[in-house]
């Protein structure tokens, strides 16, 4: 079976998370040092001195820049990397499920699973209980190259939290799916025939 993730992926994501955190802490410490320095300067000035305006303006401007740039940076970039790293941790340690289904199509819309961008892999599975085909969707990481699945391939895959972590194409074009357009045309023809019979 082909493994989607390796230990190197997890280590790389964790190192990236650490780097971003250190950059954030460095900028925050520099900001605090800047504010404390100007506060000390402001306190050393005589009462009602005209030079008191400069420290206030500088601290206000730098605080606005810090809040406008750093918090979105942390909220978007760091939190995304942290979630991705957490997901990779679950992949390496979590409970896995093995399935074998027929691949139908990729669903490359703006999907998210646990706030992580994903590509939906739609599979069809036969339900013995309901006696019909049911849709089963598993998720694939868009950071990785998409597997070379084709419609009708019988695929054996292992998921963890519905993310595909390993897969194997058991048989190419094992099942042919009927086109939805053909079904609609067939229904329209049946309706027309029924009207003509009346």
ROGUZA-471886 format. One record per residue (C-alpha): residue number from 1; x, y, z. Coordinates in Angstrom, 3 decimals. Each point is the difference from the previous one (the first is absolute). Example, Ala and Ser with C-alpha at 12.3 -4.5 7.8 and 13.67 -1.06 7.14 Angstrom:
<recs>
rec i->1, u->12.300, v->-4.500, w->7.800
rec i->2, u->1.370, v->3.440, w->-0.660
</recs>
This chain:
<recs>
rec i->1, u->0.000, v->0.000, w->0.000
rec i->2, u->1.085, v->3.566, w->-0.698
rec i->3, u->0.432, v->2.115, w->3.144
rec i->4, u->-1.134, v->3.610, w->-0.306
rec i->5, u->1.945, v->1.251, w->3.023
rec i->6, u->3.427, v->-0.728, w->1.432
rec i->7, u->1.637, v->0.840, w->3.330
rec i->8, u->1.907, v->2.758, w->-1.816
rec i->9, u->-3.303, v->1.767, w->-0.769
rec i->10, u->-0.881, v->0.119, w->3.694
rec i->11, u->3.458, v->1.232, w->1.024
rec i->12, u->-0.020, v->2.654, w->-2.740
rec i->13, u->-3.425, v->1.304, w->1.061
rec i->14, u->1.064, v->0.142, w->3.657
rec i->15, u->3.215, v->1.869, w->-0.881
rec i->16, u->-1.989, v->2.483, w->-2.080
rec i->17, u->-2.397, v->0.520, w->2.926
rec i->18, u->2.982, v->0.613, w->2.317
rec i->19, u->1.604, v->2.500, w->-2.413
rec i->20, u->-3.218, v->2.006, w->-0.326
rec i->21, u->-0.432, v->0.014, w->3.799
rec i->22, u->3.587, v->1.215, w->0.534
rec i->23, u->-0.489, v->2.788, w->-2.556
rec i->24, u->-3.180, v->1.049, w->1.790
rec i->25, u->1.728, v->-0.046, w->3.405
rec i->26, u->2.977, v->1.973, w->-1.365
rec i->27, u->-2.253, v->2.701, w->-1.458
rec i->28, u->-2.099, v->0.122, w->3.192
rec i->29, u->3.091, v->0.382, w->2.214
rec i->30, u->1.343, v->2.740, w->-2.287
rec i->31, u->-3.376, v->1.760, w->0.202
rec i->32, u->-0.051, v->-0.245, w->3.806
rec i->33, u->3.603, v->1.310, w->0.234
rec i->34, u->-0.935, v->2.895, w->-2.289
rec i->35, u->-3.044, v->0.882, w->2.152
rec i->36, u->1.888, v->-0.310, w->3.300
rec i->37, u->2.881, v->2.140, w->-1.353
rec i->38, u->-2.354, v->2.801, w->-1.040
rec i->39, u->-1.923, v->-0.300, w->3.295
rec i->40, u->3.225, v->0.500, w->1.975
rec i->41, u->0.895, v->2.971, w->-2.220
rec i->42, u->-3.517, v->1.461, w->0.466
rec i->43, u->0.216, v->-0.378, w->3.796
rec i->44, u->3.406, v->1.702, w->0.101
rec i->45, u->-1.344, v->3.158, w->-1.662
rec i->46, u->-1.131, v->2.925, w->2.132
rec i->47, u->-3.737, v->0.511, w->0.535
rec i->48, u->-1.808, v->1.678, w->-2.963
rec i->49, u->3.123, v->-0.180, w->-2.183
rec i->50, u->-0.669, v->0.480, w->-3.732
rec i->51, u->2.120, v->-3.083, w->-0.816
rec i->52, u->-2.566, v->-2.331, w->1.650
rec i->53, u->-2.026, v->-0.149, w->-3.230
rec i->54, u->2.697, v->-1.881, w->-1.976
rec i->55, u->0.107, v->-3.166, w->2.206
rec i->56, u->-3.795, v->-0.201, w->0.079
rec i->57, u->-0.379, v->0.311, w->-3.775
rec i->58, u->2.765, v->-2.547, w->-0.692
rec i->59, u->-1.448, v->-2.554, w->2.455
rec i->60, u->-3.518, v->0.451, w->-1.445
rec i->61, u->1.209, v->-0.422, w->-3.576
rec i->62, u->2.200, v->-3.025, w->0.748
rec i->63, u->-2.791, v->-1.607, w->2.081
rec i->64, u->-2.467, v->0.432, w->-2.876
rec i->65, u->2.492, v->-1.549, w->-2.449
rec i->66, u->0.701, v->-2.871, w->2.417
rec i->67, u->-3.700, v->-0.772, w->0.474
rec i->68, u->-0.839, v->0.422, w->-3.714
rec i->69, u->2.839, v->-2.218, w->-1.278
rec i->70, u->1.061, v->-2.466, w->2.687
rec i->71, u->-3.371, v->-1.240, w->1.226
rec i->72, u->-1.351, v->-0.833, w->-3.499
rec i->73, u->3.371, v->-1.640, w->-0.735
rec i->74, u->-0.321, v->-2.162, w->3.092
rec i->75, u->-3.726, v->-0.615, w->-0.428
rec i->76, u->0.394, v->-1.180, w->-3.595
rec i->77, u->3.493, v->-1.352, w->-0.603
rec i->78, u->0.936, v->-1.385, w->3.402
rec i->79, u->-3.414, v->-1.488, w->0.781
rec i->80, u->-0.128, v->-1.729, w->-3.416
rec i->81, u->3.462, v->-1.521, w->0.478
rec i->82, u->-0.898, v->-1.032, w->3.567
rec i->83, u->-3.183, v->-1.769, w->-1.187
rec i->84, u->1.899, v->-1.708, w->-2.836
rec i->85, u->2.682, v->-1.172, w->2.441
rec i->86, u->-2.703, v->-1.296, w->2.359
rec i->87, u->-1.671, v->-1.876, w->-2.875
rec i->88, u->3.335, v->-1.620, w->-0.964
rec i->89, u->0.473, v->-1.045, w->3.633
rec i->90, u->-3.391, v->-1.738, w->-0.079
rec i->91, u->0.915, v->-1.650, w->-3.318
rec i->92, u->3.094, v->-1.594, w->1.510
rec i->93, u->-1.627, v->-1.096, w->3.275
rec i->94, u->-3.784, v->-0.127, w->-0.516
rec i->95, u->-2.404, v->-2.855, w->-0.683
rec i->96, u->-0.158, v->-0.928, w->-3.696
rec i->97, u->-2.769, v->-1.538, w->-2.091
rec i->98, u->0.540, v->-2.094, w->-3.137
rec i->99, u->-2.569, v->0.031, w->-2.812
rec i->100, u->-0.324, v->-1.193, w->-3.583
rec i->101, u->-2.340, v->1.986, w->-2.274
rec i->102, u->-0.445, v->1.137, w->-3.590
rec i->103, u->1.370, v->3.464, w->-0.736
rec i->104, u->-2.477, v->2.401, w->-1.605
rec i->105, u->1.560, v->3.490, w->-0.164
rec i->106, u->1.983, v->2.723, w->1.757
rec i->107, u->-1.903, v->2.848, w->1.613
rec i->108, u->2.389, v->2.952, w->-0.195
rec i->109, u->-2.274, v->2.661, w->1.452
rec i->110, u->0.934, v->2.133, w->2.999
rec i->111, u->-0.317, v->-2.831, w->2.496
rec i->112, u->1.378, v->-0.024, w->3.519
rec i->113, u->0.333, v->-2.746, w->2.553
rec i->114, u->0.946, v->1.107, w->3.526
rec i->115, u->0.862, v->3.436, w->-1.498
rec i->116, u->2.500, v->-1.563, w->-2.424
rec i->117, u->-0.452, v->0.370, w->-3.763
rec i->118, u->-0.741, v->-3.347, w->-1.644
rec i->119, u->-0.928, v->-1.585, w->-3.317
rec i->120, u->-2.984, v->-2.316, w->0.196
rec i->121, u->0.411, v->-3.499, w->-1.464
rec i->122, u->-3.451, v->-1.379, w->-0.763
rec i->123, u->-0.369, v->-3.781, w->0.066
rec i->124, u->-3.012, v->-2.159, w->-0.710
rec i->125, u->-0.770, v->-2.955, w->2.229
rec i->126, u->-2.741, v->-2.601, w->-0.308
rec i->127, u->-2.358, v->-0.193, w->2.966
rec i->128, u->-1.309, v->-3.544, w->0.511
rec i->129, u->-2.580, v->1.264, w->2.471
rec i->130, u->-1.496, v->2.701, w->-2.257
rec i->131, u->0.823, v->-1.787, w->-3.264
rec i->132, u->1.354, v->3.163, w->-1.614
rec i->133, u->3.230, v->1.887, w->-0.654
rec i->134, u->0.967, v->2.462, w->2.726
rec i->135, u->2.468, v->2.852, w->-0.176
rec i->136, u->3.005, v->-0.074, w->2.315
rec i->137, u->2.302, v->3.015, w->0.180
rec i->138, u->3.547, v->-0.104, w->1.328
rec i->139, u->2.402, v->2.936, w->0.090
rec i->140, u->3.372, v->0.496, w->-1.634
rec i->141, u->2.645, v->2.569, w->0.869
rec i->142, u->0.343, v->2.606, w->-2.811
rec i->143, u->3.644, v->0.533, w->1.056
rec i->144, u->0.705, v->-3.473, w->-1.393
rec i->145, u->-0.246, v->-1.050, w->-3.661
rec i->146, u->-3.438, v->-1.464, w->-0.704
rec i->147, u->-0.081, v->-3.764, w->-0.524
rec i->148, u->-0.539, v->-1.193, w->-3.559
rec i->149, u->-3.505, v->-1.283, w->0.667
rec i->150, u->-2.322, v->-0.364, w->-2.980
rec i->151, u->-3.749, v->-0.416, w->0.053
rec i->152, u->-0.911, v->-3.629, w->0.701
rec i->153, u->3.329, v->-1.016, w->1.568
rec i->154, u->-0.244, v->-2.400, w->2.915
rec i->155, u->2.093, v->1.632, w->2.715
rec i->156, u->1.144, v->-1.371, w->3.316
rec i->157, u->0.751, v->2.851, w->2.393
rec i->158, u->0.691, v->0.676, w->3.662
rec i->159, u->-1.429, v->3.079, w->1.701
rec i->160, u->0.642, v->1.708, w->3.299
rec i->161, u->-2.673, v->2.543, w->0.994
rec i->162, u->-1.231, v->-0.359, w->-3.606
rec i->163, u->3.384, v->1.114, w->-1.462
rec i->164, u->1.476, v->-2.480, w->-2.479
rec i->165, u->3.403, v->-1.018, w->1.378
rec i->166, u->0.688, v->-3.036, w->-2.226
rec i->167, u->-1.521, v->-1.250, w->-3.226
rec i->168, u->0.365, v->-2.641, w->-2.672
rec i->169, u->-1.775, v->-0.366, w->-3.341
rec i->170, u->-1.163, v->-3.618, w->0.050
rec i->171, u->-1.596, v->-0.050, w->-3.460
rec i->172, u->-0.248, v->2.614, w->-2.751
rec i->173, u->-3.493, v->0.727, w->-1.429
rec i->174, u->-1.578, v->-2.778, w->2.038
rec i->175, u->-3.406, v->1.705, w->-0.181
rec i->176, u->-1.601, v->2.283, w->-2.569
rec i->177, u->-2.285, v->2.711, w->1.320
rec i->178, u->-3.019, v->1.154, w->-1.963
rec i->179, u->0.059, v->3.652, w->-0.978
rec i->180, u->-2.556, v->2.179, w->1.810
rec i->181, u->-0.888, v->1.762, w->-3.262
rec i->182, u->-0.961, v->-3.338, w->-1.569
rec i->183, u->-2.314, v->-0.689, w->2.950
rec i->184, u->-1.672, v->3.417, w->-0.407
rec i->185, u->-0.475, v->-0.549, w->-3.748
rec i->186, u->-1.445, v->-3.473, w->0.699
rec i->187, u->-2.471, v->1.480, w->2.513
rec i->188, u->-1.043, v->2.711, w->-2.483
rec i->189, u->-0.571, v->-2.640, w->-2.717
rec i->190, u->-2.172, v->-2.053, w->2.402
rec i->191, u->-2.089, v->3.078, w->0.857
rec i->192, u->-0.475, v->0.824, w->-3.722
rec i->193, u->-0.974, v->-3.632, w->-0.775
rec i->194, u->-2.520, v->0.037, w->2.863
rec i->195, u->-1.557, v->3.223, w->-1.312
rec i->196, u->-0.204, v->-1.450, w->-3.531
rec i->197, u->-1.703, v->-3.191, w->1.295
rec i->198, u->-2.680, v->2.078, w->1.702
</recs>
